[in-house]
Amino acid sequence: MLRQYLSASFLAMSPAPKNRPVSETPITVRSPELDSFGHVNHAVFLNYLEHGRFEALEQAGLSWSLLEETGWSIFVVRIEVDYLEEARRGERLLVRTWAQAFRRTSMVLAQEIVREGAPERVVVRAAVTAVWVGPKQRPQRVPEEIKKGLLGTLDTPQTLD
């Protein structure tokens, strides 16, 4: 019952799409990431998701050196997370990340963490809204090259809603 409620609560958080690139970042659960109940602490999953986002952006052509050269920043302004299953020490997980939507100065990246050997078992599902900020610390348009990199071969990356 709880799983059905959680799955319906954030309709925007749907499974990884088949029609656009999905970045996959492997994670191995380590002992210091566990809480007193022996499973991954909920806050640690946020670190896993952040690592997956930066790996996806790197694959899309946005390196740390490019951020420094351009003076761009990416500010997370909203995260919605559904915790669906626990994860324990030594388990191998995959953080999947893909572009869900673009607006003028923001983007929504959808993410899910699945079990490496059983990718149909979703541990965490999230939607992350981030705003692009330029060198003068003001919001700016999401760069076209980043949209194209996240979308792969799609020709019109304006909106994915």
Summary of the structure (lengths in Angstrom):
residues: 161
radius of gyration: 16.1
end to end distance: 28.2
largest distance: 49.5
contacts: 460
relative contact order: 0.22
helix: 27%
strand: 37%
